[in-house]
Amino acid sequence: MLFYYADGFKTWPMGIDGTNPTELPLHNQSRPFAFLSRDNKLVLYRLGHPDSPQTRDQLVSVPVEGEPPVFSFDLARGQS
């Protein structure tokens, strides 16, 4: 289960009963959503570029353990 904290788009995975919350360090998360893979090993989120607003946002898949991205792709311009 994921919980989103609206202040700064923090994402917290936890047990279905709310136990063991752990903050996921999702670099430059730009929208309040993230999706876990079925095996709970990967998380997909929207990455923004606040220092370079002309750069397109990306959908990025990273391991929950915080390793480098497994894959990413640019979003079409105008997607929100």
Distance bins in CASP14 RR format, pairs under 12 A and 6 or more apart:
PFRMAT RR
TARGET T0000
AUTHOR 0000-0000-0000
RMODE 2
METHOD distances of the structure
MODEL  1
1 11 0 0 0 0 0 1 0 0 0 0 0
1 12 0 0 0 0 1 0 0 0 0 0 0
1 13 1 0 0 1 0 0 0 0 0 0 0
1 14 1 0 1 0 0 0 0 0 0 0 0
1 15 1 0 1 0 0 0 0 0 0 0 0
1 16 1 0 1 0 0 0 0 0 0 0 0
1 17 0 0 0 0 1 0 0 0 0 0 0
1 18 1 0 0 1 0 0 0 0 0 0 0
1 19 0 0 0 0 0 1 0 0 0 0 0
1 20 0 0 0 0 0 1 0 0 0 0 0
1 21 0 0 0 0 1 0 0 0 0 0 0
1 22 0 0 0 0 0 1 0 0 0 0 0
1 34 0 0 0 0 0 1 0 0 0 0 0
1 36 0 0 0 0 1 0 0 0 0 0 0
1 40 0 0 0 0 0 1 0 0 0 0 0
2 9 0 0 0 0 0 1 0 0 0 0 0
2 10 0 0 0 0 0 1 0 0 0 0 0
2 11 1 0 1 0 0 0 0 0 0 0 0
2 12 1 0 0 1 0 0 0 0 0 0 0
2 13 1 0 1 0 0 0 0 0 0 0 0
2 14 1 0 0 1 0 0 0 0 0 0 0
2 15 0 0 0 0 1 0 0 0 0 0 0
2 16 0 0 0 0 0 1 0 0 0 0 0
2 18 0 0 0 0 0 1 0 0 0 0 0
2 21 0 0 0 0 0 1 0 0 0 0 0
2 22 0 0 0 0 0 1 0 0 0 0 0
2 23 0 0 0 0 0 1 0 0 0 0 0
2 24 0 0 0 0 1 0 0 0 0 0 0
2 26 0 0 0 0 0 1 0 0 0 0 0
2 29 0 0 0 0 0 1 0 0 0 0 0
2 32 0 0 0 0 0 1 0 0 0 0 0
2 33 0 0 0 0 1 0 0 0 0 0 0
2 34 1 0 1 0 0 0 0 0 0 0 0
2 35 0 0 0 0 1 0 0 0 0 0 0
2 36 1 0 0 1 0 0 0 0 0 0 0
2 40 0 0 0 0 0 1 0 0 0 0 0
2 43 0 0 0 0 1 0 0 0 0 0 0
2 44 0 0 0 0 0 1 0 0 0 0 0
2 45 0 0 0 0 1 0 0 0 0 0 0
2 64 0 0 0 0 0 1 0 0 0 0 0
3 9 0 0 0 0 0 1 0 0 0 0 0
3 10 0 0 0 0 1 0 0 0 0 0 0
3 11 1 0 0 1 0 0 0 0 0 0 0
3 12 1 0 1 0 0 0 0 0 0 0 0
3 13 1 0 0 1 0 0 0 0 0 0 0
3 14 1 0 0 1 0 0 0 0 0 0 0
3 15 0 0 0 0 1 0 0 0 0 0 0
3 16 0 0 0 0 0 1 0 0 0 0 0
3 18 0 0 0 0 1 0 0 0 0 0 0
3 19 0 0 0 0 0 1 0 0 0 0 0
3 20 0 0 0 0 0 1 0 0 0 0 0
3 21 1 0 0 1 0 0 0 0 0 0 0
3 22 0 0 0 0 0 1 0 0 0 0 0
3 23 0 0 0 0 1 0 0 0 0 0 0
3 24 0 0 0 0 0 1 0 0 0 0 0
3 32 0 0 0 0 0 1 0 0 0 0 0
3 33 0 0 0 0 0 1 0 0 0 0 0
3 34 0 0 0 0 0 1 0 0 0 0 0
4 10 1 0 0 1 0 0 0 0 0 0 0
4 11 1 0 1 0 0 0 0 0 0 0 0
4 12 1 0 0 1 0 0 0 0 0 0 0
4 13 0 0 0 0 0 1 0 0 0 0 0
4 14 0 0 0 0 0 1 0 0 0 0 0
4 21 0 0 0 0 0 1 0 0 0 0 0
4 23 0 0 0 0 0 1 0 0 0 0 0
4 24 0 0 0 0 0 1 0 0 0 0 0
4 26 0 0 0 0 0 1 0 0 0 0 0
4 29 0 0 0 0 1 0 0 0 0 0 0
4 31 0 0 0 0 1 0 0 0 0 0 0
4 32 1 0 1 0 0 0 0 0 0 0 0
4 33 1 0 0 1 0 0 0 0 0 0 0
4 34 1 0 0 1 0 0 0 0 0 0 0
4 35 0 0 0 0 0 1 0 0 0 0 0
4 45 0 0 0 0 0 1 0 0 0 0 0
5 11 1 0 0 1 0 0 0 0 0 0 0
5 12 1 0 0 1 0 0 0 0 0 0 0
5 14 0 0 0 0 0 1 0 0 0 0 0
5 21 0 0 0 0 0 1 0 0 0 0 0
5 23 0 0 0 0 1 0 0 0 0 0 0
5 24 0 0 0 0 0 1 0 0 0 0 0
5 26 0 0 0 0 0 1 0 0 0 0 0
5 29 0 0 0 0 0 1 0 0 0 0 0
5 32 0 0 0 0 1 0 0 0 0 0 0
5 34 0 0 0 0 0 1 0 0 0 0 0
6 29 0 0 0 0 0 1 0 0 0 0 0
6 31 0 0 0 0 0 1 0 0 0 0 0
6 32 1 0 0 1 0 0 0 0 0 0 0
6 33 0 0 0 0 0 1 0 0 0 0 0
7 32 0 0 0 0 0 1 0 0 0 0 0
8 23 0 0 0 0 0 1 0 0 0 0 0
8 26 0 0 0 0 0 1 0 0 0 0 0
8 28 0 0 0 0 0 1 0 0 0 0 0
8 29 1 0 0 1 0 0 0 0 0 0 0
8 30 0 0 0 0 1 0 0 0 0 0 0
8 31 0 0 0 0 0 1 0 0 0 0 0
8 32 0 0 0 0 1 0 0 0 0 0 0
8 50 0 0 0 0 0 1 0 0 0 0 0
9 23 0 0 0 0 0 1 0 0 0 0 0
9 24 0 0 0 0 0 1 0 0 0 0 0
9 25 0 0 0 0 0 1 0 0 0 0 0
9 26 1 0 0 1 0 0 0 0 0 0 0
9 27 0 0 0 0 0 1 0 0 0 0 0
9 28 0 0 0 0 1 0 0 0 0 0 0
9 29 1 0 1 0 0 0 0 0 0 0 0
9 30 1 0 0 1 0 0 0 0 0 0 0
9 31 1 0 0 1 0 0 0 0 0 0 0
9 32 1 0 1 0 0 0 0 0 0 0 0
9 33 0 0 0 0 1 0 0 0 0 0 0
9 34 0 0 0 0 1 0 0 0 0 0 0
9 45 0 0 0 0 1 0 0 0 0 0 0
9 46 0 0 0 0 1 0 0 0 0 0 0
9 47 0 0 0 0 0 1 0 0 0 0 0
9 48 0 0 0 0 0 1 0 0 0 0 0
9 50 0 0 0 0 0 1 0 0 0 0 0
10 21 0 0 0 0 0 1 0 0 0 0 0
10 22 0 0 0 0 0 1 0 0 0 0 0
10 23 1 0 1 0 0 0 0 0 0 0 0
10 24 0 0 0 0 1 0 0 0 0 0 0
10 25 0 0 0 0 1 0 0 0 0 0 0
10 26 0 0 0 0 1 0 0 0 0 0 0
10 29 1 0 0 1 0 0 0 0 0 0 0
10 32 0 0 0 0 1 0 0 0 0 0 0
10 34 0 0 0 0 0 1 0 0 0 0 0
10 45 0 0 0 0 0 1 0 0 0 0 0
11 21 0 0 0 0 0 1 0 0 0 0 0
11 22 0 0 0 0 1 0 0 0 0 0 0
11 23 1 0 0 1 0 0 0 0 0 0 0
11 24 1 0 1 0 0 0 0 0 0 0 0
11 25 0 0 0 0 1 0 0 0 0 0 0
11 26 1 0 1 0 0 0 0 0 0 0 0
11 27 0 0 0 0 0 1 0 0 0 0 0
11 29 1 0 0 1 0 0 0 0 0 0 0
11 31 0 0 0 0 0 1 0 0 0 0 0
11 32 0 0 0 0 1 0 0 0 0 0 0
11 33 0 0 0 0 1 0 0 0 0 0 0
11 34 1 0 1 0 0 0 0 0 0 0 0
11 35 0 0 0 0 0 1 0 0 0 0 0
11 36 0 0 0 0 1 0 0 0 0 0 0
11 43 1 0 0 1 0 0 0 0 0 0 0
11 44 0 0 0 0 0 1 0 0 0 0 0
11 45 1 0 0 1 0 0 0 0 0 0 0
11 46 0 0 0 0 0 1 0 0 0 0 0
11 62 0 0 0 0 0 1 0 0 0 0 0
11 64 0 0 0 0 0 1 0 0 0 0 0
12 18 0 0 0 0 1 0 0 0 0 0 0
12 19 0 0 0 0 0 1 0 0 0 0 0
12 20 0 0 0 0 1 0 0 0 0 0 0
12 21 1 0 1 0 0 0 0 0 0 0 0
12 22 1 0 0 1 0 0 0 0 0 0 0
12 23 1 0 1 0 0 0 0 0 0 0 0
12 24 1 0 0 1 0 0 0 0 0 0 0
12 25 0 0 0 0 0 1 0 0 0 0 0
12 26 0 0 0 0 0 1 0 0 0 0 0
12 32 0 0 0 0 0 1 0 0 0 0 0
12 34 0 0 0 0 1 0 0 0 0 0 0
12 36 0 0 0 0 0 1 0 0 0 0 0
12 43 0 0 0 0 0 1 0 0 0 0 0
12 64 0 0 0 0 0 1 0 0 0 0 0
13 19 0 0 0 0 0 1 0 0 0 0 0
13 20 0 0 0 0 1 0 0 0 0 0 0
13 21 1 0 0 1 0 0 0 0 0 0 0
13 22 1 0 0 1 0 0 0 0 0 0 0
13 23 0 0 0 0 1 0 0 0 0 0 0
13 24 1 0 0 1 0 0 0 0 0 0 0
13 25 0 0 0 0 0 1 0 0 0 0 0
13 26 0 0 0 0 0 1 0 0 0 0 0
13 34 0 0 0 0 1 0 0 0 0 0 0
13 35 0 0 0 0 0 1 0 0 0 0 0
13 36 1 0 0 1 0 0 0 0 0 0 0
13 37 0 0 0 0 0 1 0 0 0 0 0
13 40 1 0 0 1 0 0 0 0 0 0 0
13 41 0 0 0 0 0 1 0 0 0 0 0
13 42 0 0 0 0 0 1 0 0 0 0 0
13 43 1 0 0 1 0 0 0 0 0 0 0
13 64 1 0 0 1 0 0 0 0 0 0 0
13 65 0 0 0 0 0 1 0 0 0 0 0
14 20 1 0 1 0 0 0 0 0 0 0 0
14 21 1 0 1 0 0 0 0 0 0 0 0
14 22 1 0 0 1 0 0 0 0 0 0 0
14 23 0 0 0 0 0 1 0 0 0 0 0
14 24 0 0 0 0 0 1 0 0 0 0 0
14 36 0 0 0 0 0 1 0 0 0 0 0
14 40 0 0 0 0 0 1 0 0 0 0 0
15 21 0 0 0 0 1 0 0 0 0 0 0
15 22 0 0 0 0 1 0 0 0 0 0 0
15 36 0 0 0 0 0 1 0 0 0 0 0
15 40 0 0 0 0 0 1 0 0 0 0 0
16 40 0 0 0 0 0 1 0 0 0 0 0
22 40 0 0 0 0 0 1 0 0 0 0 0
22 43 0 0 0 0 0 1 0 0 0 0 0
22 64 0 0 0 0 1 0 0 0 0 0 0
22 65 0 0 0 0 0 1 0 0 0 0 0
22 66 0 0 0 0 0 1 0 0 0 0 0
23 29 0 0 0 0 0 1 0 0 0 0 0
23 34 0 0 0 0 0 1 0 0 0 0 0
23 64 0 0 0 0 0 1 0 0 0 0 0
23 66 0 0 0 0 0 1 0 0 0 0 0
24 34 1 0 0 1 0 0 0 0 0 0 0
24 35 0 0 0 0 0 1 0 0 0 0 0
24 36 0 0 0 0 1 0 0 0 0 0 0
24 40 0 0 0 0 0 1 0 0 0 0 0
24 42 0 0 0 0 0 1 0 0 0 0 0
24 43 1 0 0 1 0 0 0 0 0 0 0
24 44 0 0 0 0 0 1 0 0 0 0 0
24 45 0 0 0 0 1 0 0 0 0 0 0
24 62 0 0 0 0 1 0 0 0 0 0 0
24 63 0 0 0 0 0 1 0 0 0 0 0
24 64 1 0 0 1 0 0 0 0 0 0 0
24 65 0 0 0 0 1 0 0 0 0 0 0
24 66 1 0 0 1 0 0 0 0 0 0 0
25 34 0 0 0 0 0 1 0 0 0 0 0
25 43 0 0 0 0 0 1 0 0 0 0 0
25 45 0 0 0 0 0 1 0 0 0 0 0
25 62 0 0 0 0 1 0 0 0 0 0 0
25 63 0 0 0 0 0 1 0 0 0 0 0
25 64 0 0 0 0 0 1 0 0 0 0 0
25 65 0 0 0 0 0 1 0 0 0 0 0
25 66 1 0 0 1 0 0 0 0 0 0 0
25 67 0 0 0 0 0 1 0 0 0 0 0
26 32 0 0 0 0 0 1 0 0 0 0 0
26 33 0 0 0 0 0 1 0 0 0 0 0
26 34 1 0 0 1 0 0 0 0 0 0 0
26 35 0 0 0 0 0 1 0 0 0 0 0
26 36 0 0 0 0 0 1 0 0 0 0 0
26 43 1 0 0 1 0 0 0 0 0 0 0
26 44 0 0 0 0 1 0 0 0 0 0 0
26 45 1 0 1 0 0 0 0 0 0 0 0
26 46 0 0 0 0 1 0 0 0 0 0 0
26 47 1 0 0 1 0 0 0 0 0 0 0
26 48 0 0 0 0 0 1 0 0 0 0 0
26 59 0 0 0 0 0 1 0 0 0 0 0
26 60 0 0 0 0 1 0 0 0 0 0 0
26 61 0 0 0 0 0 1 0 0 0 0 0
26 62 1 0 0 1 0 0 0 0 0 0 0
26 63 0 0 0 0 0 1 0 0 0 0 0
26 64 0 0 0 0 0 1 0 0 0 0 0
26 66 0 0 0 0 1 0 0 0 0 0 0
26 69 0 0 0 0 0 1 0 0 0 0 0
27 43 0 0 0 0 0 1 0 0 0 0 0
27 45 0 0 0 0 1 0 0 0 0 0 0
27 46 0 0 0 0 0 1 0 0 0 0 0
27 47 1 0 0 1 0 0 0 0 0 0 0
27 48 0 0 0 0 1 0 0 0 0 0 0
27 49 0 0 0 0 0 1 0 0 0 0 0
27 50 0 0 0 0 0 1 0 0 0 0 0
27 58 0 0 0 0 0 1 0 0 0 0 0
27 60 0 0 0 0 1 0 0 0 0 0 0
27 62 0 0 0 0 1 0 0 0 0 0 0
27 66 0 0 0 0 1 0 0 0 0 0 0
27 68 0 0 0 0 0 1 0 0 0 0 0
27 69 0 0 0 0 1 0 0 0 0 0 0
27 72 0 0 0 0 0 1 0 0 0 0 0
28 45 0 0 0 0 1 0 0 0 0 0 0
28 46 0 0 0 0 1 0 0 0 0 0 0
28 47 1 0 1 0 0 0 0 0 0 0 0
28 48 1 0 1 0 0 0 0 0 0 0 0
28 49 1 0 0 1 0 0 0 0 0 0 0
28 50 1 0 0 1 0 0 0 0 0 0 0
28 51 0 0 0 0 1 0 0 0 0 0 0
28 52 0 0 0 0 0 1 0 0 0 0 0
28 53 0 0 0 0 0 1 0 0 0 0 0
28 55 0 0 0 0 0 1 0 0 0 0 0
28 57 0 0 0 0 1 0 0 0 0 0 0
28 58 0 0 0 0 1 0 0 0 0 0 0
28 60 0 0 0 0 1 0 0 0 0 0 0
28 62 0 0 0 0 0 1 0 0 0 0 0
28 72 0 0 0 0 0 1 0 0 0 0 0
29 43 0 0 0 0 0 1 0 0 0 0 0
29 44 0 0 0 0 0 1 0 0 0 0 0
29 45 1 0 1 0 0 0 0 0 0 0 0
29 46 1 0 0 1 0 0 0 0 0 0 0
29 47 1 0 0 1 0 0 0 0 0 0 0
29 48 1 0 0 1 0 0 0 0 0 0 0
29 49 0 0 0 0 0 1 0 0 0 0 0
29 50 0 0 0 0 0 1 0 0 0 0 0
29 57 0 0 0 0 0 1 0 0 0 0 0
29 58 0 0 0 0 0 1 0 0 0 0 0
29 59 0 0 0 0 0 1 0 0 0 0 0
29 60 0 0 0 0 1 0 0 0 0 0 0
29 62 0 0 0 0 0 1 0 0 0 0 0
30 45 0 0 0 0 1 0 0 0 0 0 0
30 46 1 0 1 0 0 0 0 0 0 0 0
30 47 1 0 0 1 0 0 0 0 0 0 0
30 48 1 1 0 0 0 0 0 0 0 0 0
30 49 0 0 0 0 1 0 0 0 0 0 0
30 50 1 0 0 1 0 0 0 0 0 0 0
30 53 0 0 0 0 0 1 0 0 0 0 0
30 55 0 0 0 0 0 1 0 0 0 0 0
30 56 0 0 0 0 0 1 0 0 0 0 0
30 57 1 0 1 0 0 0 0 0 0 0 0
30 58 0 0 0 0 1 0 0 0 0 0 0
30 59 0 0 0 0 0 1 0 0 0 0 0
30 60 0 0 0 0 0 1 0 0 0 0 0
30 75 0 0 0 0 0 1 0 0 0 0 0
30 79 0 0 0 0 0 1 0 0 0 0 0
30 80 0 0 0 0 0 1 0 0 0 0 0
31 44 0 0 0 0 0 1 0 0 0 0 0
31 45 1 0 0 1 0 0 0 0 0 0 0
31 46 1 0 1 0 0 0 0 0 0 0 0
31 47 0 0 0 0 1 0 0 0 0 0 0
31 48 0 0 0 0 1 0 0 0 0 0 0
31 57 0 0 0 0 1 0 0 0 0 0 0
31 58 0 0 0 0 0 1 0 0 0 0 0
31 59 0 0 0 0 1 0 0 0 0 0 0
31 60 0 0 0 0 0 1 0 0 0 0 0
31 75 0 0 0 0 0 1 0 0 0 0 0
31 79 0 0 0 0 0 1 0 0 0 0 0
31 80 0 0 0 0 1 0 0 0 0 0 0
32 45 0 0 0 0 1 0 0 0 0 0 0
32 46 0 0 0 0 1 0 0 0 0 0 0
33 43 0 0 0 0 0 1 0 0 0 0 0
33 44 0 0 0 0 1 0 0 0 0 0 0
33 45 1 0 0 1 0 0 0 0 0 0 0
33 46 1 0 0 1 0 0 0 0 0 0 0
33 59 0 0 0 0 0 1 0 0 0 0 0
33 80 0 0 0 0 0 1 0 0 0 0 0
34 42 0 0 0 0 0 1 0 0 0 0 0
34 43 1 0 1 0 0 0 0 0 0 0 0
34 44 1 0 0 1 0 0 0 0 0 0 0
34 45 1 0 1 0 0 0 0 0 0 0 0
34 46 0 0 0 0 1 0 0 0 0 0 0
34 47 0 0 0 0 0 1 0 0 0 0 0
34 59 0 0 0 0 0 1 0 0 0 0 0
34 60 0 0 0 0 1 0 0 0 0 0 0
34 61 0 0 0 0 0 1 0 0 0 0 0
34 62 0 0 0 0 1 0 0 0 0 0 0
34 64 0 0 0 0 0 1 0 0 0 0 0
35 42 0 0 0 0 1 0 0 0 0 0 0
35 43 1 0 0 1 0 0 0 0 0 0 0
35 44 1 0 1 0 0 0 0 0 0 0 0
35 45 1 0 0 1 0 0 0 0 0 0 0
35 46 0 0 0 0 0 1 0 0 0 0 0
35 59 0 0 0 0 1 0 0 0 0 0 0
35 60 0 0 0 0 0 1 0 0 0 0 0
35 61 0 0 0 0 1 0 0 0 0 0 0
35 62 0 0 0 0 0 1 0 0 0 0 0
35 64 0 0 0 0 0 1 0 0 0 0 0
36 42 1 0 0 1 0 0 0 0 0 0 0
36 43 1 0 1 0 0 0 0 0 0 0 0
36 44 0 0 0 0 1 0 0 0 0 0 0
36 45 0 0 0 0 0 1 0 0 0 0 0
36 61 0 0 0 0 0 1 0 0 0 0 0
36 62 0 0 0 0 0 1 0 0 0 0 0
36 63 0 0 0 0 0 1 0 0 0 0 0
36 64 1 0 0 1 0 0 0 0 0 0 0
37 43 1 0 0 1 0 0 0 0 0 0 0
37 44 1 0 0 1 0 0 0 0 0 0 0
37 61 0 0 0 0 1 0 0 0 0 0 0
37 62 0 0 0 0 0 1 0 0 0 0 0
37 63 0 0 0 0 1 0 0 0 0 0 0
37 64 0 0 0 0 1 0 0 0 0 0 0
37 70 0 0 0 0 1 0 0 0 0 0 0
37 71 0 0 0 0 0 1 0 0 0 0 0
38 44 0 0 0 0 0 1 0 0 0 0 0
39 63 0 0 0 0 0 1 0 0 0 0 0
39 64 0 0 0 0 1 0 0 0 0 0 0
40 63 0 0 0 0 0 1 0 0 0 0 0
40 64 1 0 0 1 0 0 0 0 0 0 0
40 65 0 0 0 0 0 1 0 0 0 0 0
41 61 0 0 0 0 0 1 0 0 0 0 0
41 62 0 0 0 0 0 1 0 0 0 0 0
41 63 1 0 0 1 0 0 0 0 0 0 0
41 64 1 0 1 0 0 0 0 0 0 0 0
41 65 0 0 0 0 1 0 0 0 0 0 0
41 66 0 0 0 0 0 1 0 0 0 0 0
41 67 0 0 0 0 0 1 0 0 0 0 0
41 70 0 0 0 0 1 0 0 0 0 0 0
42 60 0 0 0 0 0 1 0 0 0 0 0
42 61 1 0 1 0 0 0 0 0 0 0 0
42 62 1 0 0 1 0 0 0 0 0 0 0
42 63 1 0 0 1 0 0 0 0 0 0 0
42 64 1 0 0 1 0 0 0 0 0 0 0
42 65 0 0 0 0 1 0 0 0 0 0 0
42 66 0 0 0 0 0 1 0 0 0 0 0
42 67 0 0 0 0 0 1 0 0 0 0 0
42 69 0 0 0 0 1 0 0 0 0 0 0
42 70 1 0 0 1 0 0 0 0 0 0 0
42 71 0 0 0 0 1 0 0 0 0 0 0
43 59 0 0 0 0 0 1 0 0 0 0 0
43 60 0 0 0 0 1 0 0 0 0 0 0
43 61 1 0 0 1 0 0 0 0 0 0 0
43 62 1 0 1 0 0 0 0 0 0 0 0
43 63 1 0 0 1 0 0 0 0 0 0 0
43 64 1 0 1 0 0 0 0 0 0 0 0
43 65 0 0 0 0 0 1 0 0 0 0 0
43 66 0 0 0 0 1 0 0 0 0 0 0
43 67 0 0 0 0 0 1 0 0 0 0 0
43 69 0 0 0 0 0 1 0 0 0 0 0
43 70 0 0 0 0 1 0 0 0 0 0 0
44 58 0 0 0 0 0 1 0 0 0 0 0
44 59 1 0 0 1 0 0 0 0 0 0 0
44 60 1 0 0 1 0 0 0 0 0 0 0
44 61 1 0 1 0 0 0 0 0 0 0 0
44 62 0 0 0 0 1 0 0 0 0 0 0
44 63 0 0 0 0 0 1 0 0 0 0 0
44 64 0 0 0 0 0 1 0 0 0 0 0
44 69 0 0 0 0 0 1 0 0 0 0 0
44 70 0 0 0 0 1 0 0 0 0 0 0
44 71 0 0 0 0 1 0 0 0 0 0 0
44 72 0 0 0 0 1 0 0 0 0 0 0
44 73 0 0 0 0 0 1 0 0 0 0 0
45 57 0 0 0 0 0 1 0 0 0 0 0
45 58 0 0 0 0 1 0 0 0 0 0 0
45 59 1 0 0 1 0 0 0 0 0 0 0
45 60 1 0 0 1 0 0 0 0 0 0 0
45 61 0 0 0 0 1 0 0 0 0 0 0
45 62 1 0 0 1 0 0 0 0 0 0 0
45 64 0 0 0 0 0 1 0 0 0 0 0
45 66 0 0 0 0 0 1 0 0 0 0 0
45 69 0 0 0 0 0 1 0 0 0 0 0
45 72 0 0 0 0 0 1 0 0 0 0 0
46 56 0 0 0 0 0 1 0 0 0 0 0
46 57 1 0 1 0 0 0 0 0 0 0 0
46 58 1 0 0 1 0 0 0 0 0 0 0
46 59 1 0 1 0 0 0 0 0 0 0 0
46 60 1 0 0 1 0 0 0 0 0 0 0
46 61 0 0 0 0 0 1 0 0 0 0 0
46 72 0 0 0 0 0 1 0 0 0 0 0
46 73 0 0 0 0 0 1 0 0 0 0 0
46 74 0 0 0 0 0 1 0 0 0 0 0
46 75 1 0 0 1 0 0 0 0 0 0 0
46 79 0 0 0 0 1 0 0 0 0 0 0
46 80 0 0 0 0 1 0 0 0 0 0 0
47 55 0 0 0 0 1 0 0 0 0 0 0
47 56 0 0 0 0 1 0 0 0 0 0 0
47 57 1 0 0 1 0 0 0 0 0 0 0
47 58 1 0 1 0 0 0 0 0 0 0 0
47 59 1 0 0 1 0 0 0 0 0 0 0
47 60 1 0 1 0 0 0 0 0 0 0 0
47 61 0 0 0 0 0 1 0 0 0 0 0
47 62 0 0 0 0 1 0 0 0 0 0 0
47 69 0 0 0 0 1 0 0 0 0 0 0
47 71 0 0 0 0 0 1 0 0 0 0 0
47 72 1 0 0 1 0 0 0 0 0 0 0
47 73 0 0 0 0 0 1 0 0 0 0 0
47 74 0 0 0 0 0 1 0 0 0 0 0
47 75 0 0 0 0 1 0 0 0 0 0 0
48 54 0 0 0 0 0 1 0 0 0 0 0
48 55 1 0 0 1 0 0 0 0 0 0 0
48 56 0 0 0 0 1 0 0 0 0 0 0
48 57 1 0 1 0 0 0 0 0 0 0 0
48 58 1 0 0 1 0 0 0 0 0 0 0
48 59 0 0 0 0 0 1 0 0 0 0 0
48 60 0 0 0 0 1 0 0 0 0 0 0
48 72 0 0 0 0 0 1 0 0 0 0 0
48 74 0 0 0 0 0 1 0 0 0 0 0
48 75 0 0 0 0 1 0 0 0 0 0 0
48 79 0 0 0 0 0 1 0 0 0 0 0
49 55 1 0 1 0 0 0 0 0 0 0 0
49 56 1 0 0 1 0 0 0 0 0 0 0
49 57 1 0 0 1 0 0 0 0 0 0 0
49 58 0 0 0 0 1 0 0 0 0 0 0
49 60 0 0 0 0 0 1 0 0 0 0 0
49 72 0 0 0 0 0 1 0 0 0 0 0
49 74 0 0 0 0 0 1 0 0 0 0 0
49 75 0 0 0 0 0 1 0 0 0 0 0
50 57 0 0 0 0 0 1 0 0 0 0 0
52 58 0 0 0 0 0 1 0 0 0 0 0
53 77 0 0 0 0 0 1 0 0 0 0 0
54 77 0 0 0 0 1 0 0 0 0 0 0
55 74 0 0 0 0 1 0 0 0 0 0 0
55 75 0 0 0 0 0 1 0 0 0 0 0
55 77 0 0 0 0 0 1 0 0 0 0 0
56 72 0 0 0 0 0 1 0 0 0 0 0
56 73 0 0 0 0 1 0 0 0 0 0 0
56 74 1 0 1 0 0 0 0 0 0 0 0
56 75 1 0 1 0 0 0 0 0 0 0 0
56 76 1 0 0 1 0 0 0 0 0 0 0
56 77 1 0 0 1 0 0 0 0 0 0 0
56 78 0 0 0 0 1 0 0 0 0 0 0
56 79 0 0 0 0 1 0 0 0 0 0 0
57 72 0 0 0 0 0 1 0 0 0 0 0
57 73 0 0 0 0 0 1 0 0 0 0 0
57 74 1 0 0 1 0 0 0 0 0 0 0
57 75 1 0 1 0 0 0 0 0 0 0 0
57 76 0 0 0 0 1 0 0 0 0 0 0
57 77 0 0 0 0 1 0 0 0 0 0 0
57 78 0 0 0 0 1 0 0 0 0 0 0
57 79 1 0 0 1 0 0 0 0 0 0 0
57 80 0 0 0 0 1 0 0 0 0 0 0
58 69 0 0 0 0 1 0 0 0 0 0 0
58 71 0 0 0 0 1 0 0 0 0 0 0
58 72 1 0 1 0 0 0 0 0 0 0 0
58 73 1 0 0 1 0 0 0 0 0 0 0
58 74 1 0 1 0 0 0 0 0 0 0 0
58 75 1 0 0 1 0 0 0 0 0 0 0
58 76 0 0 0 0 0 1 0 0 0 0 0
58 79 0 0 0 0 0 1 0 0 0 0 0
59 69 0 0 0 0 0 1 0 0 0 0 0
59 70 0 0 0 0 0 1 0 0 0 0 0
59 71 0 0 0 0 1 0 0 0 0 0 0
59 72 1 0 0 1 0 0 0 0 0 0 0
59 73 1 0 1 0 0 0 0 0 0 0 0
59 74 0 0 0 0 1 0 0 0 0 0 0
59 75 1 0 0 1 0 0 0 0 0 0 0
59 76 0 0 0 0 0 1 0 0 0 0 0
59 79 0 0 0 0 1 0 0 0 0 0 0
60 66 0 0 0 0 0 1 0 0 0 0 0
60 68 0 0 0 0 0 1 0 0 0 0 0
60 69 1 0 1 0 0 0 0 0 0 0 0
60 70 0 0 0 0 1 0 0 0 0 0 0
60 71 1 0 0 1 0 0 0 0 0 0 0
60 72 1 0 1 0 0 0 0 0 0 0 0
60 73 0 0 0 0 1 0 0 0 0 0 0
60 74 0 0 0 0 0 1 0 0 0 0 0
60 75 0 0 0 0 0 1 0 0 0 0 0
61 67 0 0 0 0 0 1 0 0 0 0 0
61 68 0 0 0 0 0 1 0 0 0 0 0
61 69 1 0 0 1 0 0 0 0 0 0 0
61 70 1 0 1 0 0 0 0 0 0 0 0
61 71 1 0 1 0 0 0 0 0 0 0 0
61 72 1 0 0 1 0 0 0 0 0 0 0
61 73 0 0 0 0 1 0 0 0 0 0 0
62 68 1 0 0 1 0 0 0 0 0 0 0
62 69 1 0 1 0 0 0 0 0 0 0 0
62 70 1 0 0 1 0 0 0 0 0 0 0
62 71 0 0 0 0 1 0 0 0 0 0 0
62 72 0 0 0 0 1 0 0 0 0 0 0
63 69 0 0 0 0 1 0 0 0 0 0 0
63 70 1 0 0 1 0 0 0 0 0 0 0
63 71 0 0 0 0 0 1 0 0 0 0 0
64 70 0 0 0 0 0 1 0 0 0 0 0
73 79 0 0 0 0 0 1 0 0 0 0 0
END
